[in-house]
Amino acid sequence: MSLTVEQVCKAAHEAQYALAGASAQSKNAMLRAVAAALRAGEKHLLEVNKTDVEAAKASGMSFAMVDRLTLTPERIALMAEGVEQVAELPDPVGQVTREWTVPSGLHIKKVRVPLGVIGVIYESRPNVTADVAALCLKSGNCVVLRGGKDAINSNRAIHELIVAALKESGFSPACVGFIDDVTREGSFALLKQGKYVDVVIPRGGDGLKHFVLENAVMPVIASAGGVCHLFVEKSARLDKCVAVIENAKMQRPSTCNALEQLLVQKEVAEKFLPVCIKNLTDKGCRITACPQAKAILDKAGVPCSAADEADFKKEHQDYELTVRVVKDTSEAIEIINANNTSHSDGILSEDKAEIARFEKGVDAACVYVNASTRFTDGFQFGFGAEIGISTQKLHARGPLGLEQLTSEKYIAQGDYLSRK
């Protein structure tokens, strides 16, 4: 008999205290058991995932989105390797971040502690099930997972392997809860479990983020939506910009750190756009362009279509890019702040003053200078892994690694001390 959403959350709440007190050694051994279970279950995972992929194709899902959903032997191996890498990371729980003694003689320490129970609502990538579970378990948090309907069979199979490894390692299977209800009501029910769930993290598009923010009764760490911009400033090394833009757009367009909006300063637009955009269209990228950019591309014989207002705010998540000609850095900053999702935006430039203006002016979790937005990633930032990219300002911003999945509490020690 499947458990209700409330029962899953209550069980995780009750399991959190034993997990919070577990040693780093026991958690690491448990994570290695999870990785071994994923490897041993490869054949089963591939069979189950095939069902999800075939259903997605039949529904008309785009190639890029089907790619997000698909498991291969290589991706399962990487998923297991990712769990093992989390096991190798330093355990943040119990770390003393500051300590001092006050005149009364009281000695005070700030110590990292788990958040408690984390609810995660995510969309179509089944690897997220293993990634999120590993990060939460290592940071001493129980987690309740609610994946998207497109990957329900794959997510369920991965969860079953994780639960088996938890039992084998002496941990409660309730440490990783799974909500089988993939309807909107299932998500809504999770968002009302403030008695048992301490924080919820959405991982997906902007629509999911707003649904969670509007309905959650517990705190939310918004990790969703990636309308990422790159601005080519007139002093940029144009020959080097082409490869950066190609990487940002084409390497894996379905990810939240892929480039969606390209801004080019008007002084270099006529020279740069035909070369840069032809490189993308030759590789299968579709282009929507503002009137100025379209006139330049039409003249050069590079295929594109006219952009409407919705295109300038769109997270394409596909081989599609919107191009816009702008007056200067100030206009680029204004456009980015009006249309981005506070995820990742960058400038390609050799002008230190313009770079500094951009760095200070753009409101995003990650601001890049002469680099692809594709670097917004826990591994790339040296965190080892991340549960998502926070696009808000409290309590954490940017990649959410192990440290960001903890809070702090004060330990105050005296010698039978009373306040005078």
Helices and strands as residue ranges (DSSP letters): H 5-20, H 24-40, H 42-58, H 63-69, H 73-88, E 96-101, E 107-114, E 117-122, H 127-138, E 142-146, G 149-151, H 152-168, G 173-175, E 176-178, H 184-191, E 199-204, H 206-215, E 223-224, E 228-232, H 238-250, E 259-265, H 266-281, E 286-289, H 291-300, E 305-306, G 309-313, E 320-326, H 329-339, E 344-348, H 352-361, E 366-369, G 373-375, E 389-390, E 398-399, G 403-405, E 406-413
